Amino acid sequence: MTDQTLPPCPQCGSIYTYEDGALLICPECAHEFSVQAPSEAAERVWRDANGSVLADGDTVTVIKDLKIKGSSSVVKVGTKVKNIRLVEGDHDIDCRIDGIGQMGLKTEFVKKV
């Protein structure tokens, strides 16, 4: 990208990106991305803690005890969560857990069944 300013990092918003071959790299968060493939960025892939691809309607298992903010309840290791819904945001999974109710989970704390 000569004679043009480089785009900011899509992950952290840093303006200090630099080129390294065909990739752009963010020195602040180490995110590597390509300007040539904006369509890939629009199509997000969610992965569990083991790297398996998740989809809406999957069943997952919680891999560590999760404290629930504002409550003394805990989601225990091995809790099975059925019919998940994947969403954008800090918590990637919207689901209903028996005995607890509606909640958001992060994909890094679940594994696909």
C-alpha positions in Angstrom: 0.0 0.0 0.0 2.2 2.8 -1.2 1.1 6.5 -1.0 -1.9 5.6 1.1 -2.4 5.4 4.9 -2.8 2.0 6.3 -6.1 1.0 7.8 -6.4 0.8 11.6 -6.3 -2.6 13.3 -9.8 -4.2 13.2 -9.3 -5.9 16.5 -8.1 -3.1 18.8 -8.4 0.1 16.6 -4.7 1.0 16.7 -3.5 3.3 14.0 0.1 2.0 14.1 -0.3 -0.9 11.7 2.5 -1.8 9.4 3.0 -4.0 6.3 4.8 -7.4 6.3 4.5 -8.9 2.9 0.8 -9.4 2.1 -0.3 -8.9 5.7 -0.8 -5.9 7.9 0.3 -6.3 11.5 -0.7 -4.4 14.6 2.2 -3.8 17.0 -0.1 -3.2 20.0 -2.2 -6.4 19.9 -0.1 -8.6 17.4 -3.2 -9.1 15.2 -2.4 -10.0 11.6 -4.9 -9.2 8.9 -5.2 -8.7 5.2 -6.7 -5.8 3.4 -7.4 -7.9 0.3 -10.0 -10.0 2.0 -12.7 -7.8 3.6 -15.4 -10.5 2.9 -13.5 -13.0 5.2 -13.7 -10.5 8.1 -17.5 -10.3 7.6 -17.9 -14.0 7.9 -16.9 -14.9 11.5 -16.1 -18.4 12.6 -16.7 -19.3 16.3 -14.4 -22.0 17.8 -14.6 -23.7 21.1 -11.7 -24.2 23.6 -10.4 -27.1 21.5 -10.6 -25.3 18.2 -13.8 -27.1 16.9 -16.1 -24.9 14.8 -19.4 -24.1 16.6 -22.7 -23.5 14.9 -26.2 -22.3 16.1 -28.1 -25.2 17.7 -25.0 -27.1 18.9 -24.6 -28.7 22.3 -21.6 -27.7 24.4 -20.1 -28.6 27.7 -18.6 -26.1 30.2 -14.9 -26.8 30.8 -14.4 -24.9 34.1 -16.5 -23.5 37.0 -18.0 -20.2 36.0 -19.1 -17.7 38.7 -22.2 -15.8 37.7 -21.9 -12.0 38.3 -24.3 -10.6 40.8 -25.2 -14.0 42.2 -23.7 -16.7 44.4 -24.5 -19.3 41.8 -21.9 -21.2 39.8 -22.1 -23.0 36.5 -20.2 -26.3 37.3 -17.7 -28.1 35.1 -19.4 -30.6 32.8 -22.7 -28.7 32.6 -24.3 -29.5 29.3 -25.8 -26.6 27.4 -28.1 -27.4 24.5 -29.2 -25.4 21.5 -26.8 -22.5 21.7 -27.1 -19.4 19.7 -23.9 -17.6 18.4 -23.8 -13.8 18.7 -21.3 -11.0 18.2 -19.9 -9.3 21.3 -17.9 -10.0 24.4 -19.9 -13.2 25.3 -20.2 -15.2 22.1 -22.9 -17.7 23.1 -26.5 -16.9 24.2 -28.1 -19.9 25.9 -30.5 -21.2 28.5 -29.0 -23.3 31.3 -31.3 -25.5 33.4 -31.6 -24.3 36.9 -30.0 -20.9 36.1 -31.8 -19.4 33.1 -30.8 -17.2 30.2 -27.1 -16.4 30.1 -24.1 -15.4 27.9 -21.0 -17.6 27.7 -17.6 -17.1 26.1 -16.5 -19.8 23.6 -13.2 -20.2 25.3 -14.9 -21.9 28.3 -16.9 -24.5 26.4 -16.2 -27.6 24.2 -18.4 -29.1 21.6 -20.1 -32.4 22.4 
